[in-house]
Amino acid sequence: MTAPVVEGLDLDVLDRFLADRVPDYAGGLRAELVSGGRSNLTYTLTDGVSTWILRRPPLGVLTPSAHDMAREFRVVEALHGHGVPVAPPVALADADVLGVPFAVVGFVDGVVIRSEEDLDPLSDADVRRCADGLVDTLAALHAVDPAAVGLADFGRPEGYLGRQVRRWYGQWERVRTRDLPDVEALHARLEAACPAESGAAIVHGDFRIDNTILDPADPARVRAVVDWEMATLGDPLADLALHVVYGDREFGAVLGGSAASTSPRIPGADALVERYARASGREITDLGFHLGLAYFKIAVIAEGIHERHLRGDTRGDGFSTVGAATAPLAAAGLTTLGGTR
């Protein structure tokens, strides 16, 4: 019997793939798109007995080095069982199976808080505990010795910040849909102000509340960190700064108008940085630069989503206004760099 059609997947092919790799697989695979278009497409898979998560690149033309499924799967596989909550790894496939690479991990039951409204059931005290738990999880990730989990060659931490400035400007040149002087000015300022790295660690590259799965009984407990497509070895303060910058109200437009990370109920930047400093024991240096770089990344990501939307390669609602966030995010990045020279 032919499986139902799900855009981006061939369920008949996947059915055979899982049958070869998953013990006690029951067959009769069903799938549903959970989210897609902004980054990798995410699907739930089930055989009626077990449930898994499949991640594959977005539809359409992809920017080089983005959506690296093997990289995402490798870091999850390495971190599993080593003090950082991740989904259990199941299988990785190259493009020979579905035409694009994809990764399958076990389903982690829990709560994903995506919008400001999703925070409504939580008390103010629980929101603060949740924010602290997220920062503590980020510090725990940065405490993992890459060599001890087989990730010594996962990136080149020396020169990471300079490469990030160049890489994201390269992305900008590929996805830009208009001239935005603040983006150009921010790039120039970052090039001129780039400091030496504060240290080296496994960095997530996109750490925020909706890229975690939380315990329904205790929002301070992270059951799994997800969406590892930008992970590498680099400066841990870049990860912290990105987590902080996701609290800017302008970021809400990038996620369709409402982002939990922008809620005024979540502790502000100073509180998050202080919590991280205590949890990690790290000295916080050159924070203005790191925040400026974080704003630059998010501005380029917003423009990339906008460009894919204009091409018709996004799926779902909330994409028509994303492009409006690019310029304000770049302007905010320039403001944070005011004291770095």
Buried (B, 14 or more C-beta within 10 A) or exposed (E): EEBEEBEBBBBEBBBBBBEEEBEEBEEEBBBEBEBBBBBBBBBBBBBEEBBBBBBBBBBEEBBEEBBBBEBBBBBBBBBBEBEBBBBBBBBBBEEEBBEBBBBBBBBBEBBBBBBBEBBEEBEEEBBBBBBBBBBBBBBBBBBBEBEEBBBEEBBEBEEBBBBBBBBBBBBBEBBBBEEBEBBBBBBEBBEEBBBEBBBBBBBBBBBBBBBBBBBEEEBBBBBBBBBBBBBBBBBBBBBBBBBBBBBBEBBBBBBBEBBBBBBEBBBEBEBBBEBBBEBBEBEBBBBBBBBBBBBBBBBBBBBBBBBBBEEEBBBEEBBEBBBEBBBBBBBBBBEBBEEBE
